[in-house]
Amino acid sequence: MANSSSPVSEVADRYAQSFFDLSRDDGSIETVESELDGFRGLIEENADVRRLVESPAFTADEQAKGIAAIVKSARPSQLTGNFLKVVAQNRRLFVLPGMIRRFKQLAAAHRGEIEADVTTAAALSDDERNELKDVLGTYTGKTVTLRERVDPSILGGLIVQIGSRMVDTSIRTKLNSLKLALKEVG
């Protein structure tokens, strides 16, 4: 992964790496990843929890109490519960979504998986999806998980991004290139 460019992402990376190391040593990567997915869903779906995580208006004590109540209700593993409490006590809840995202990346890499962002003009069929996974898997030497997005404005072709590498074979990009080439000629 590319170096983080902001202090916030550096904090998220450090916390996620430490938590990943602890969960790997504990043999609980899958459990922790599942619990973090649940907590991410809670942040996305519940405005009060999202406000608790994102708002600097809450004191450290209020955030710690709020997270403690959520942990008591959700009953995650002790490791996950303690991690969430430490994050709250250290006033780092605002970085929690980034920590969760980075933890998931570390867990996927640990399993030999990599994510590819794929943008197409129309939804891929199952055959196209499987063929693309096979090609990307051969290219990367890893198991590829696709995050698909449909954007009709690319007209056709596809755009694939894996980490910092991008391949853009969209018709929109080819037409733009042709347009620039014709301007230079004319």
C-alpha positions in Angstrom: 0.0 0.0 0.0 1.2 3.5 -0.7 2.4 5.6 2.1 -0.3 7.5 3.9 -0.5 11.2 3.0 -2.2 12.7 6.0 -1.7 12.5 9.8 -5.2 11.1 10.1 -4.6 8.2 7.8 -1.2 7.6 9.5 -3.1 7.3 12.9 -5.6 4.9 11.3 -2.8 2.8 9.9 -0.9 2.6 13.2 -4.0 1.6 15.2 -5.2 -0.9 12.5 -1.7 -2.5 12.3 -1.4 -2.9 16.0 -4.9 -4.3 16.3 -4.3 -6.6 13.4 -1.1 -7.9 15.0 -2.9 -8.5 18.2 -5.8 -10.4 16.5 -3.3 -12.4 14.4 -1.4 -13.4 17.6 -4.7 -14.3 19.2 -5.9 -16.3 16.2 -9.0 -14.2 15.9 -8.6 -12.2 12.6 -11.9 -13.5 11.1 -13.9 -12.9 14.3 -12.5 -9.4 14.7 -13.0 -8.5 11.0 -16.7 -9.6 11.3 -17.2 -7.6 14.5 -15.6 -4.5 12.9 -17.9 -5.0 9.9 -20.9 -5.0 12.3 -19.6 -1.8 14.0 -19.0 -0.1 10.6 -22.6 -0.9 9.7 -23.8 0.5 13.0 -21.9 3.8 12.3 -23.4 4.0 8.8 -26.9 3.2 9.8 -27.3 4.9 13.2 -27.1 8.7 13.2 -26.5 8.8 16.9 -23.6 6.4 16.8 -22.2 8.3 13.7 -22.4 11.6 15.6 -20.7 10.0 18.6 -17.8 8.8 16.4 -17.5 11.9 14.2 -18.3 14.9 16.5 -15.5 16.6 18.4 -18.2 18.1 20.7 -18.2 15.0 22.9 -15.7 14.8 25.7 -13.4 11.8 26.0 -15.4 10.7 28.9 -18.7 10.9 27.0 -17.3 9.0 24.1 -15.8 6.4 26.3 -19.2 5.9 28.1 -21.0 5.8 24.8 -18.7 3.2 23.3 -18.8 1.2 26.6 -22.6 1.1 26.3 -22.4 -0.1 22.7 -19.8 -2.7 23.5 -22.0 -4.0 26.4 -25.0 -4.2 24.1 -23.2 -5.7 21.1 -21.0 -8.1 23.1 -18.0 -8.4 20.8 -15.0 -10.4 21.7 -12.9 -9.0 24.6 -10.2 -8.0 22.1 -12.5 -5.9 19.9 -14.3 -4.4 22.9 -11.1 -3.4 24.5 -9.8 -1.9 21.2 -12.9 0.2 20.8 -12.7 1.4 24.4 -9.0 2.4 23.9 -9.8 4.2 20.7 -12.5 6.2 22.5 -10.4 6.9 25.5 -7.6 8.2 23.3 -10.0 10.5 21.4 -9.5 8.7 18.1 -13.1 7.7 17.3 -13.2 10.1 14.4 -10.5 7.9 12.7 -12.3 4.6 13.4 -13.8 4.2 9.9 -10.3 4.5 8.5 -9.0 2.0 11.1 -11.7 -0.5 10.1 -10.9 0.0 6.4 -7.2 -0.6 6.9 -7.8 -3.6 9.2 -9.8 -5.2 6.4 -7.0 -4.5 3.9 -4.5 -6.1 6.2 -6.8 -9.2 6.8 -7.3 -9.6 3.1 -3.6 -9.4 2.4 -3.0 -11.9 5.1 -5.4 -14.3 3.3 -3.6 -13.6 0.0 -6.5 -11.5 -1.3 -6.5 -8.1 -3.0 -9.4 -5.8 -4.0 -9.8 -4.3 -7.4 -12.1 -1.3 -8.1 -13.8 -1.9 -11.4 -15.9 0.7 -13.2 -18.0 -0.4 -16.2 -20.6 1.2 -18.4 -23.0 -1.7 -17.8 -23.2 -4.4 -15.1 -20.9 -7.4 -15.6 -22.4 -10.8 -16.3 -21.2 -13.6 -14.1 -19.0 -15.0 -16.9 -17.4 -11.6 -17.5 -16.9 -11.1 -13.7 -15.2 -14.5 -13.4 -13.0 -14.0 -16.4 -11.9 -10.6 -15.1 -11.2 -12.1 -11.7 -9.1 -14.8 -13.4 -7.1 -12.3 -15.5 -6.5 -10.0 -12.5 -5.6 -13.0 -10.3 -3.0 -14.1 -12.9 -1.6 -10.6 -13.1 -1.4 -10.1 -9.3 -0.8 -13.6 -8.2 -3.5 -13.2 -5.6 -7.2 -13.9 -5.1 -9.0 -10.9 -6.4 -12.2 -9.4 -4.9 -14.0 -7.0 -7.2 -15.7 -3.8 -6.0 -17.9 -3.0 -8.9 -19.4 0.3 -10.0 -21.5 1.1 -13.0 -20.9 4.4 -14.7 -22.7 4.8 -18.1 -20.7 7.9 -18.8 -17.6 5.8 -19.7 -19.6 4.6 -22.7 -17.9 1.2 -22.8 -14.7 -0.7 -21.8 -13.7 -0.6 -18.2 -11.5 1.1 -15.6 -9.6 -1.1 -13.2 -7.7 0.1 -10.2 -5.7 -2.1 -7.9 -3.8 -0.2 -5.3 -2.1 2.7 -7.0 -2.2 1.1 -10.5 -5.0 2.0 -12.9 -5.8 0.7 -16.3 -8.4 2.8 -18.2 -9.7 1.1 -21.4 -12.9 3.1 -21.4 -14.3 4.5 -24.7 -14.7 7.9 -23.1 -10.9 8.1 -22.4 -10.1 6.8 -25.9 -12.4 9.4 -27.5 -10.9 12.2 -25.3 -7.4 11.1 -26.5 -8.5 11.1 -30.1 -10.0 14.5 -29.7 -6.7 15.9 -28.3 -4.8 14.2 -31.1 -7.1 15.8 -33.7 -6.6 19.2 -32.1 -2.9 18.9 -32.4 -3.1 18.0 -36.1 -5.7 20.6 -37.0 
